[in-house]
Amino acid sequence: MKPIPYGRQHITDADIQAVVETLQSDFLTQGPKVAEFEKAFAEYIGADYAVAVANGTAALHLCALALGVTAGTRVITTPITFAASANCIKYADGEIYFADVDPETALMDIQKVKALIESKPKGYFSGLIPVDFAGYPVDLEAFRALANQHNLWIIEDACHAPGGYFVDTAGQAQRCGNGQFADLAIFSFHPVKHIATGEGGMITTNRRDLYEKLLLLRTHGITKNPEQLHQNHGGWYYEMQELGYNYRMPDMLTALGISQLKRADAGLQRRKEIAHQYDTAFFTHPQIKILNPAVYRNTEPGKEILHAYHLYVILVEDRKGLYDYLKANQIYAQVHYIPVHTMPYYQNLGFKQGDYPVAEGYYEKCLSLPMFPGLQPTEQDFVIAKVLEFIGR
Ligand SMILES: *Cc1c(COP(=O)(O)O)cnc(C)c1O
């Protein structure tokens, strides 16, 4: 049996052809494929606008800038996420705060967020960055209500959840990143994510003001748009109006994204099937706890959700033992995540071990099993057998 990673891209001949065609075209970057990908992605997610950027981290950075984060801006996120969700506020000189997670979902706990906000003077915080961790959609309707009470913006880190949705109290399915509740949402096209372009990212929004700002910031703060220019010296003329970056996504990669997006729903379906197999194998096992097992969900009317299953996480007592045992069998499980506040950089900012006990307890036990559309049934059977073999020793 070949080594089995926890996540892997799925590249078809059509994907390769799409990239080759771009290489043979007039544009390697900033050609027609960028806008085509943005339009297709916005439609898929159900948002008004989409801005393709260099990667998910660049997307977060631009969101922070577009929302005006500066020195003294205070923002709350979750410790159970990739570090970039918090780092983006630091890039813009802001201050990051964490709120502990819900033990059932490992998502940022809204009650903890509420308590943190209420423990500070009015106007202390400016924004929230909830994360659809593992692909399980955050209840953004509830977060929006809380944000409105305290005049906060929301950046949804939806890197794990393209295609996922929850059903709101009005019975409407709300896709992650559709801009109904969050001001901005971000996605990544890193190879382990649902749509893989190598590097790549996307910001979605329904706010035209933020959309225009993002376009400017993505490309050096430079515009050639005659309507926006202060002066106009001729056809060559452009103005740099803000301190922006080169955070563009090239045509070659957006072409790959367009091709991949066509298979996004098929990929989600396959992820659901894989999750169901794992659920079935582990659900009754007394020593394995499944994070968000499907059998617990989709029962209460009006509360259905579609888990996008970027990750399939189990919690076990001897996590290191299981990790090593799987590795010895060429199964490369992973841990998502080491709590961000325990990283040396954040410890130097004053965060301490023990600050967020639920996140830290979750970290002690969590393990992400192989989950990607190309995982073969025989490979999954092998993974399940090895997990049960280790636990049953
Ligand atoms: C992958 C990821 C990012 C960063 O995306 P990159 O494209 O790797 O920069 C940010 N947040 C979360 C939750 C992620 O999983």
The ligand as a MOL file (V3000), in Angstrom:
LIG
                    3D

  0  0  0     0  0            999 V3000
M  V30 BEGIN CTAB
M  V30 COUNTS 15 15 0 0 0
M  V30 BEGIN ATOM
M  V30 1 C -5.0790 27.1630 4.7870 0
M  V30 2 C -5.6230 28.1140 5.7570 0
M  V30 3 C -5.2650 29.4850 5.7700 0
M  V30 4 C -4.1520 30.0570 4.9310 0
M  V30 5 O -4.2470 29.8030 3.5820 0
M  V30 6 P -2.9250 29.8330 2.6800 0
M  V30 7 O -3.4930 29.7950 1.2730 0
M  V30 8 O -2.1380 28.6090 3.0120 0
M  V30 9 O -2.1990 31.0920 2.9560 0
M  V30 10 C -5.9020 30.3170 6.6710 0
M  V30 11 N -6.8310 29.8560 7.5220 0
M  V30 12 C -7.1780 28.5520 7.5590 0
M  V30 13 C -8.2120 28.1230 8.5420 0
M  V30 14 C -6.5750 27.6430 6.6960 0
M  V30 15 O -6.8990 26.3520 6.7630 0
M  V30 END ATOM
M  V30 BEGIN BOND
M  V30 1 1 1 2
M  V30 2 1 2 3
M  V30 3 2 2 14
M  V30 4 1 3 4
M  V30 5 2 3 10
M  V30 6 1 4 5
M  V30 7 1 5 6
M  V30 8 2 6 7
M  V30 9 1 6 8
M  V30 10 1 6 9
M  V30 11 1 10 11
M  V30 12 2 11 12
M  V30 13 1 12 13
M  V30 14 1 12 14
M  V30 15 1 14 15
M  V30 END BOND
M  V30 END CTAB
M  END
